[in-house]
């Protein structure tokens, strides 16, 4: 597991977990180990997707959508395998 650095836009507003863990894609059943930064970003992406899917009229819809896209692009660069297993 590498010591991945979180982007500034993320660390300004999010908590970075102390530890990583193995995450399983609920649809495929495939699993992959994420470090603490990757797990923090993954949880952020899923949580943000949930927020805007339940409340598409929220005040921060555009900002949240943009942050989801930035998080996904970050994953593609930092851990392409995890992106494919969990987010593709």
Secondary structure, DSSP 8 states (H G I E B T S, - for coil): -------HHHHTT----S--EEEE-TTT--EEEE-HHHHHHHHHHHHHHHHHHH-TT-TTHHHHHHHHHHHHHHHHHH-HHHIIIII-
